[in-house]
Amino acid sequence: MRKALTGQGASRGTVLGRARVRLPHALQIAEQHLLPEEAPAELARLHRAIDAVRAEMHVLRARLHGALAQEVGEFLDLHALLLDDPELLHGLDELVRVRHFTADYALRVQRDRLAGVFEAMDDPYFRSRVEDIDQVIGRVHAALHRRECELRGFAGEILVTESVAPAEMAQLQAQGVVGLVTTGGSPLGHTAILARSLHMPLVVDCQGALDLTNDGDALIVDGGSGRVVIEPNADDLREHQARERGHVRERRQLARLRREPTRTLDGVDIRLFANAESQDDVSEAHALGAAGVGLYRTEFLFLQRSELPDEDEQFRAYRDVVMGMNGQPVTIRTLDVGADKTDRTGLTLRDEPNPALGLRGVRLSLMRRGLFETQLRAVLRASAYGRVRLLVPMVTCGEEVVAVRREVARVAAQLRAEGLPLGDDVPLGVMIEVPAAALALPAFIREVDFLSVGTNDLVQYLLAVDRNHEGLGRLYTPLHPAVIRVLRDTIRLAQRHACPIAVCGEMAAAPEYAPLLLALGLTDFSLHPGTMLEVRQRIRDCDFAALQAKRSALLRARDREAIERWLAGVGA
């Protein structure tokens, strides 16, 4: 019987496929015991399974590049750390060797133990880590029986589930899954970001999908509108085919925009910079005619390794990016790895009570001066090969900017004394991603050469909503009057001081938000190359002056619905 459901569109595209329903994971294994003499062999079997999962994650990590290396890699790194955690491993060993539990039952007992500890914590970040424990234990359990992890799809299927971990996304696409429907999640969460990078249609927060969908049902999923149709009728199928033909035409039109200018209908030139973290990203950005690299993430050099990259390794990586952009500016962000982005080098604190508010970004750099000096030396040496800008994350006040500028000057003088080449001018910018930075900006804007607004963290901190919290998807939105006002004030202040400003978060990568950002006066966007053509097309359809004239109506909007109506009114 036909049923129509509505969720939130999170990744555009329309797809028709077979439903594959995955209910929330729970490891249900009855209590099982071994004979004492069987324990050594069972323990060896368990260790082989753990080693197999380590190898599996290592192979998957090695295949990642671009946005996937950053977003998926963080989750794989976390799962790899969990696999090496003494609390998990020693507990499993004891349960098998001393208590003579089977490996399967030991996994269940240890899972319940660790989950109980995390669930008892007051901090929501740590409570949410139970999902990671389940995924790691599930992988080991699958390896014990030499079968694929339970979250598996097949060609032509649409996965209907409560949530999908970003670490599973690339794997699902490789298996042939063509779309996703989740009952939780947010359009701006990690999973949605990855779905857009993979061009996989996704509808999130689709209530009732698990209850009303059966394995094998035909599904139409529209990741733009958020509409899901179960067992579509003839009219639904005709509409789907028409939308599909429209998407094909749209993709052909977008392909013709690769070298076209990003210019509004009334002749205003907008600059589209690329977010990048690999040579593949840089090559794609160059091919798409990007104005430069607006955000080069350096974390990938530090993650999933046991030793810190030295100066020469960092220098070569940064130099190659600079030369790859052939004279276009490259904005290199200093290290933004904290306890929320796992590493094995000992950089971060393992037991921070709240990683999102902990030792990360500029705080980590200023505390670990040797680490910071090494990175600055590498960046400044790379500046001899092209136009380099230095971007500092997680800034909250002017004192941090002054300290960084002083350190940059000291390192530059040191390099010159050593006879090493470096650029004559390396502009220093800061990320506006903490509300304190936005509020304090008038006091220190003269200390910076440019600004970059990281809307992902800014929205999260401003609204006190974890963007990856499955139950809070509807609360995490850039379409909140407070977010709009902070953006307006920050852009206006930057323009008053002739300070270049870009938006580099997911908001800049969403074509539907382009009219809003243009209305606020933004002329520099920084986004992943995968969505650059769509954003370019949307901007080319906009009239900059007309949007400016409608800005006051946008600023009068009192809630999300009013802002959505404003967007609908300008043809979003």
Residue pairs with C-beta under 8 A, 6 or more apart in sequence:
1 231
2 229
2 230
2 231
2 232
2 233
2 236
3 212
3 229
3 230
3 231
4 227
4 228
4 229
4 230
5 206
5 207
5 208
5 209
5 212
5 227
5 228
5 229
5 230
6 206
6 226
6 227
6 228
7 181
7 182
7 203
7 204
7 205
7 206
7 207
7 209
7 226
7 228
8 186
8 187
8 203
8 204
8 205
8 206
8 226
8 473
8 474
9 187
9 202
9 203
9 222
9 223
9 224
9 225
9 226
9 227
10 185
10 186
10 187
10 191
10 192
10 195
10 196
10 202
10 203
10 204
10 223
10 226
11 180
11 192
11 195
11 196
11 198
11 199
11 200
11 201
11 202
11 223
12 196
12 201
12 223
12 224
13 179
13 199
13 200
13 201
13 222
13 223
13 224
13 247
14 201
14 220
14 221
14 222
14 223
14 224
14 240
14 243
14 244
14 247
15 158
15 178
15 179
15 201
15 220
15 221
15 223
16 218
16 219
16 220
16 232
16 237
16 240
17 156
17 157
17 158
17 178
17 179
17 218
17 219
17 221
18 156
18 157
18 158
18 216
18 217
18 218
18 219
19 157
19 158
19 160
19 213
19 214
19 215
19 216
19 217
19 218
19 219
19 230
20 153
20 154
20 157
20 158
20 159
20 160
20 177
20 215
21 160
21 161
21 210
21 213
21 214
21 215
22 150
22 151
22 159
22 160
22 161
22 162
23 161
23 162
23 210
24 162
25 134
25 135
25 138
25 150
25 151
27 107
27 108
27 111
27 134
27 137
27 138
27 141
28 108
29 104
29 105
29 107
29 108
30 105
31 101
31 105
32 101
32 102
32 104
32 105
33 100
33 101
33 102
33 105
34 42
34 96
34 100
34 101
34 102
35 100
36 100
38 100
39 96
39 97
39 100
40 97
42 96
42 102
42 103
43 93
43 96
43 97
43 103
45 103
45 144
46 92
46 96
46 103
46 106
46 140
46 144
48 143
49 103
49 140
49 141
49 143
49 144
50 83
50 89
50 140
50 143
52 143
53 83
53 136
53 139
53 140
53 143
54 80
54 83
56 139
56 143
57 76
57 79
57 80
57 83
57 139
58 80
60 72
60 76
60 167
60 170
60 171
61 73
61 76
61 77
61 80
61 304
63 170
64 72
64 73
64 76
64 170
65 278
65 280
65 281
66 197
66 276
66 277
66 278
66 280
66 281
66 284
66 528
66 529
66 530
67 193
67 194
67 197
67 275
67 277
67 281
67 528
67 530
68 169
68 170
68 194
68 197
68 198
69 277
69 278
69 300
70 277
70 297
70 299
70 300
71 166
71 190
71 193
71 194
71 197
72 166
72 167
72 169
72 170
72 194
73 300
73 303
73 304
74 166
74 303
74 340
74 341
74 342
75 132
75 165
75 166
75 167
75 190
76 167
76 304
77 303
77 304
77 341
77 342
77 343
77 344
78 132
78 342
79 132
79 135
79 136
79 139
79 167
80 304
80 342
81 342
81 344
82 88
82 132
82 133
82 136
83 89
83 136
83 140
87 114
88 110
88 114
88 136
91 110
91 113
91 114
92 103
92 106
92 107
92 110
95 101
95 105
95 106
95 109
95 110
96 102
96 103
96 106
101 109
103 144
104 141
104 144
107 137
107 140
107 141
107 144
108 137
110 137
111 133
111 134
111 137
114 133
115 130
115 133
115 134
118 126
118 127
118 129
118 130
118 133
119 127
119 130
121 127
123 353
123 354
124 466
124 469
125 340
125 354
125 355
125 356
125 466
128 466
128 468
128 469
131 163
131 165
132 165
135 165
135 167
135 168
138 149
138 150
138 151
139 149
142 148
142 149
142 150
149 168
151 161
151 164
151 165
151 168
151 172
152 175
153 159
153 172
153 175
153 176
153 177
154 175
154 176
154 177
155 175
155 176
155 178
156 176
156 178
157 176
157 177
157 178
158 177
158 178
158 179
158 180
158 181
158 219
158 221
159 172
159 177
159 179
159 180
159 181
160 181
160 182
160 209
160 210
160 213
160 219
161 180
161 181
161 182
161 183
161 210
162 182
162 183
162 184
162 210
162 470
163 182
163 183
163 184
163 185
163 191
163 470
164 172
164 180
164 182
164 191
165 191
166 190
166 191
166 194
169 191
169 194
169 195
169 198
169 200
170 194
170 198
172 180
173 198
173 200
177 200
178 200
178 201
179 200
179 201
179 202
179 219
179 221
179 223
180 191
180 195
180 200
180 201
180 202
180 203
180 221
181 202
181 203
181 206
181 209
181 213
181 219
181 221
181 228
182 191
182 202
182 203
182 204
182 205
182 206
182 209
183 205
183 206
183 207
183 208
183 209
183 210
184 204
184 205
184 470
184 471
184 473
185 191
185 192
185 204
185 205
185 470
185 473
186 192
186 204
186 205
186 467
186 468
186 469
186 472
186 473
186 474
186 476
187 204
187 473
188 456
188 459
188 467
188 476
188 477
188 478
188 506
189 204
189 467
189 468
189 473
189 476
190 467
190 468
191 202
191 204
192 202
192 204
193 506
195 201
195 202
195 223
196 202
196 509
196 530
196 531
197 528
197 530
199 530
200 223
201 221
201 222
201 223
202 223
203 221
203 222
203 223
203 226
203 227
203 228
204 473
205 473
205 474
206 226
206 228
209 228
212 230
213 219
213 230
217 230
217 231
218 230
218 231
218 232
219 228
219 229
219 230
219 232
220 227
220 228
220 229
220 232
220 236
220 237
220 240
221 227
221 228
222 228
222 243
229 236
232 240
253 537
254 533
254 534
254 537
255 533
257 533
257 536
257 537
257 540
258 287
258 288
258 289
258 533
259 289
260 289
260 536
260 540
261 269
262 269
262 270
262 271
262 272
262 536
262 539
262 540
263 269
263 270
263 539
263 540
264 270
264 518
264 539
264 540
264 542
264 543
264 544
265 540
265 541
265 542
265 543
265 544
266 543
266 544
266 545
266 546
268 523
268 544
268 545
269 523
270 518
270 523
270 524
270 525
270 539
271 291
271 292
271 502
271 523
271 524
271 525
272 290
272 291
272 525
272 526
272 527
272 532
272 535
272 536
273 290
273 291
273 292
273 293
273 294
273 295
273 329
273 331
273 502
273 504
273 524
273 525
273 526
273 527
274 281
274 282
274 284
274 285
274 288
274 290
274 292
274 293
274 294
274 526
274 527
274 528
274 529
274 532
275 281
275 293
275 294
275 295
275 296
275 297
275 504
275 526
275 527
275 528
275 529
276 282
276 285
276 293
276 295
276 296
276 297
276 321
276 529
277 296
277 297
277 298
277 299
277 300
278 300
279 320
279 321
279 324
281 528
281 529
282 293
282 320
282 321
282 324
282 325
283 324
284 529
284 530
285 293
285 325
285 529
285 532
286 324
286 325
286 326
286 328
288 529
288 532
288 533
290 328
290 529
290 532
291 328
291 329
291 524
292 325
292 328
292 329
292 330
292 331
292 387
293 321
293 325
293 328
293 329
293 330
293 331
294 331
294 452
294 502
294 504
294 524
294 525
294 526
294 527
295 331
295 333
295 391
295 452
295 504
295 526
296 318
296 321
296 330
296 331
296 332
296 333
297 333
297 336
298 314
298 317
298 318
298 332
298 333
298 334
298 335
298 336
298 375
299 335
299 336
299 337
299 341
301 309
301 313
301 314
301 317
302 308
302 309
302 335
302 337
302 343
302 345
302 347
303 337
303 341
303 342
303 343
304 343
304 344
305 343
305 344
305 345
306 344
306 345
307 345
308 345
308 347
308 371
308 374
309 317
310 374
311 374
311 377
311 378
311 381
312 378
314 374
314 375
314 378
314 379
315 377
315 378
315 381
315 382
317 378
318 330
318 332
318 378
318 379
318 381
318 382
318 388
319 381
319 382
319 385
321 330
321 332
321 382
322 330
322 382
322 383
322 385
322 386
322 387
322 388
323 385
323 386
325 386
326 386
327 386
327 387
328 386
328 387
329 387
329 388
329 389
330 386
330 387
330 388
330 389
331 388
331 389
331 390
331 391
331 429
331 452
331 526
332 379
332 382
332 388
332 389
332 390
332 391
333 391
333 392
333 393
333 431
334 361
334 362
334 365
334 372
334 375
334 376
334 379
334 390
334 391
334 392
334 393
335 361
335 364
335 365
335 371
335 372
335 375
336 360
336 361
336 393
336 394
337 343
337 347
337 348
337 360
337 364
338 348
338 352
338 355
338 358
338 359
338 360
338 361
338 364
339 348
339 349
339 350
339 352
339 355
339 358
339 359
339 360
340 355
340 356
340 358
340 360
341 348
341 360
342 348
347 364
347 368
347 371
348 359
348 360
348 364
349 358
349 359
352 358
352 359
356 460
356 466
359 367
360 393
360 394
361 392
361 393
361 394
361 395
361 431
362 392
362 393
362 394
362 395
362 400
362 404
363 394
364 371
365 371
365 372
365 375
365 392
365 404
366 372
366 400
366 403
366 404
369 407
372 407
373 407
373 411
376 390
376 407
376 408
376 411
377 411
377 414
377 415
379 388
379 390
379 426
380 388
380 408
380 411
380 412
380 415
380 422
380 423
380 426
381 415
381 420
381 421
381 422
382 388
383 422
383 423
383 426
384 421
384 422
384 423
386 423
387 423
388 423
388 426
389 426
389 427
389 428
389 429
389 449
389 450
390 408
390 426
390 427
390 428
390 429
391 429
391 430
391 431
391 452
392 400
392 401
392 404
392 428
392 429
392 430
392 431
393 430
393 431
393 433
393 454
394 431
394 433
394 434
395 401
395 430
395 431
395 432
395 434
395 437
396 434
396 436
396 437
396 440
397 436
397 437
397 440
397 444
398 440
398 443
398 444
398 447
401 428
401 430
401 444
401 447
401 448
402 444
402 447
404 428
405 428
405 447
408 426
408 428
412 422
412 426
415 422
416 422
427 449
427 450
428 448
428 449
429 448
429 449
429 450
429 451
429 452
430 437
430 448
430 451
430 452
431 437
431 451
431 452
431 453
431 454
431 504
432 438
432 441
432 451
432 452
432 453
432 454
432 458
432 490
433 453
433 454
433 455
433 456
433 457
433 458
433 461
433 505
434 457
434 458
434 461
435 458
435 461
435 462
435 486
438 458
438 486
438 489
438 490
441 451
441 490
441 493
442 493
445 451
445 493
445 494
445 497
445 499
446 497
448 499
449 499
449 500
450 499
450 500
450 501
450 502
451 490
451 494
451 499
451 500
451 501
451 502
452 501
452 502
452 503
452 504
452 526
453 487
453 490
453 501
453 502
453 503
453 504
453 505
454 504
454 505
455 478
455 483
455 487
455 503
455 504
455 505
455 506
455 507
455 508
456 467
456 505
456 506
456 507
457 505
458 483
458 486
458 505
459 465
459 467
459 476
459 477
459 478
459 480
459 483
459 505
459 507
460 466
460 467
460 476
462 480
462 482
462 483
462 486
463 475
463 476
463 477
463 480
463 482
463 483
465 472
465 475
465 476
466 472
466 476
467 476
469 476
477 483
477 560
478 484
478 507
478 513
479 560
479 563
479 564
479 567
480 560
480 563
481 557
481 558
481 559
481 563
484 516
484 520
484 554
484 555
484 557
484 563
485 555
487 503
487 517
487 520
488 520
488 521
488 551
488 555
490 501
491 501
491 520
491 521
491 522
492 521
493 499
494 500
494 501
495 501
495 521
500 524
501 522
501 524
502 508
502 522
502 524
502 525
502 526
503 517
503 522
503 524
503 525
503 526
504 526
504 527
507 513
507 517
508 517
508 525
508 526
508 527
508 535
509 527
509 528
509 531
509 535
510 531
510 535
511 531
511 534
511 535
511 537
511 538
512 538
512 567
512 572
513 567
513 572
514 525
514 535
514 538
514 539
514 542
515 538
515 542
515 547
515 567
515 570
515 571
515 572
516 554
516 563
516 566
516 567
516 572
517 525
518 539
518 542
518 544
518 547
519 547
519 548
519 550
519 551
519 554
519 570
520 551
520 554
521 548
521 551
525 535
527 535
541 571
542 570
547 570
550 566
550 569
550 570
553 566
554 563
554 566
557 563
557 565
557 566
